[in-house]
Amino acid sequence: MRSMISCCGIDCVQCPAHVATMKNDAALRAKTAAEWSKMFGAEIKPEHINCKGCRTATGVQISHCSVCEIRKCVTGKKIRNCATCADYACSKLDFIFTADPKTKERLDEIRKKAK
């Protein structure tokens, strides 16, 4: 099974924003915007649901990528994702681990394989 792991451990291939972008799926963008607006208590519009992955050098990303502390940390340390960080698992990951517990499992597995 193909995967593309983000800085924080999200599997982009399973992320609805990435899927909607790659398939240019307006209905999935609208559904994801509504779900995420409710989940995160913020107004997220369907046009905000465009992402080719936070680790891509070019192409669209969710607007949050520009201010994401996890992404800034990973890119600043020049590592692939948090699993390879000497400070893993730091408090920056608490939110994502709560929102998507599978991210911790993914990062733990990557970390285990890297040793």
C-alpha angles and dihedrals in degrees: 000000000000119000138178111195120208125219091270098040104267112144100233092199088066096039112108092218091056093043092049090050096048093046094036087230111173094185092054090047090054093046093048093047091053093047094046093045089057095040096049099031092236136111107259116176126205090248088061090061099090122115139150092182135291093254095057116109093210135027135051124319134181106277090243089069090076091062101027110130092203093054091046090051095048095046091044091053090044093231129136097238143331093282091074095047120113088221095054121172101026128166092263086078097053094093096048092045088054094045095044114014091186089071090070091049090051095048092045090052093048090048092050092051092048093059 
